Amino acid sequence: MLKKSLFLWLLLLLIASPAQAVCPVCTVAVGAGIGLSRWLGIDDVITGLWIGGLTVSMIMWTINWLNKKKWHFKGREIYSILGYYVIIVLPLYFMKSVWHPLNTLWGINKLLLGIILGSVFFFAGAVYYNYLKKKNDGHAYFPFQKVAMPILPLIILSLIFYFITK
């Protein structure tokens, strides 16, 4: 397994193009990250939490970028959301990381469960940050609150699922 991972990383370095918002290399890197987390013994639901949070972060970044460029078109939020989840989940499906019948928790694939919960709770943390900032006259209550608010739910959920799956 380690030899395959090293070969994959070397291959990625040889064919890598300049970074874009989301590139195929990034998607493969997520897949390699899942393989590495499995090798390290990290449960798929915890890995999924962070993939879900990263996905929501990229979606929000893309929508903000489109706003700054003043690129307004019908359904751009929906296209961004669907696009990112397809880009991330579809390769996982083909890598046979998703929908394996023995890798479930509460009847749901652990990786998908983590992605869903990570997405929801990361988004909720970001929305709650914006609410608190608006309530405080547009200022954060503490330094790096914008980072801490969405990440904190992922940390808490990671700890909870660590003990559930232990």
N, C-alpha and C positions, 0 to 999 in steps of 0.2 A: 504494500500500500504506500509506504514511504517513497519507494522508487517511482511509482506512478505519479505521486504528488510533485516530486522534484522534476520529473520529466514534463509535467503539465506547466509548471512555473517557468521552466526554461523555454518551452514552446511559446508561452504567452509573451515572454520578453522578446523573443525573436519576431513575432508577428504584431506586436503592440503598435498601435497608432497613437497620435496625440489624444489626450483625454478629452472627452466630450461630456455632456450632461449625463448620459448613460450610454455606455458602449458595450459591445459584446464581451470585451475583456472584463468589464466590471461584473457582468452576469456570471461569467465563468469563475471569476474570483470569489463570488458569493458561493457558488457550488463547491469550489476548492475549500473555502472557509468551513463549509458544512462538513466536508470530509475531514478537515483538520480538527474540528470540534468533536467529531465522533471519535477520532483517534485519541484525543485528549480525555475522552470520557464524559464530555458535556452532553446532557440530554438534548434531544432535538427540540423539545418545547422551549427550552431556554434559548437555543440558537434562533428559533423562529421568532421569539419576542424581539430580539435585536434586529433581525431582518425586517420585521414589520415596522419597527421604529425607523429604521433607515429608509424604508420605502416611503413612508409618510413624509419624512424629512425631504426626500428628493422631489416628491410631488409638490410640497409646499414651496420648495426652492424654485421649481419650474414655473409654477403659477405666478410667483412673485417676479420672476425673470420676464415672463410674458407681459405682466403688467407694466414693468419698467420700459419694455420695448414698445409698449402701446399696441401690442398684437392682440386684438380682441376679435374673436370669432366664436360663433355659436358652438357650445358644447366643449370648449377647451378644457374646462375642469374635468369633465367626465372622460374626455380623451386622455388627459394626463393620468388620471387615476387608473383607468383600464389599461392603458399602455404600460405603465410601470408594473402593475401586478402581472400582466401577461409576460412581460420581459423577465420577471423574476420567477414566477411559478411554473411557466411552461418548460424552461430548461430543467428545473428540478424534477418535473414529471418525467421528462425524457431520460434524466440521469437515474431514474427509479428511486428518488429520494422522497417522493410523495406518493401516497396511496398504497403503501405497503401494509397489508392487513395485520401484521404483527407489531406494527409501530404506532399504536393508538393509545390514547388516553381519553376516557369517557366516550369511547366510540368514534373519536375524531382523530385523524392522523396528527401526531404530535407536532410535526413541523408546521402544518397548516393551522393548527390550534394556536401555536405560538405566533405565527405571522398575523393572524386575525386579532388576537389579544394585544400583541405588541403595537399593531397599527391603531387600534381603538384607544388604548391607554396613552400612547405617545401623543396622538391627536388631542385627546382630552387634556393632557398636561399643557400642551401648547395653547389650547383655547382658554384654559384656566389662567395661564400666564397673561394672555391678552386682556382677560377680564380684570385681573388684579392691577395690571398696568393702567388700564382705563380708569379704574376706581381711584388710583393714586396720581391723578393728573398727568398721565402719560409717562410716569417714571417707575422704574423697577424698585422693589423694596430692598433688594440687596444686589451686590455685584454678581454677574453671571446668572441671574435669575432666569433669563431667557433660555439658558442651556439647562439649568438644574430642573426646572419645572417639567419639561417633557421626559427627561432622563430618569428622574426619581421614580416614577411609576414602573419603568422597566427594571430598575434595580430591585424594587420591592417585589415585583412579580418574579424576577429571577430567583430571589431568595425563597419565596413561597414555593415555586415549582421545584427548586432544588430539594426541599424537604418532602414534597409530595412524591417525587420520582425517585428518591433515594432508596 
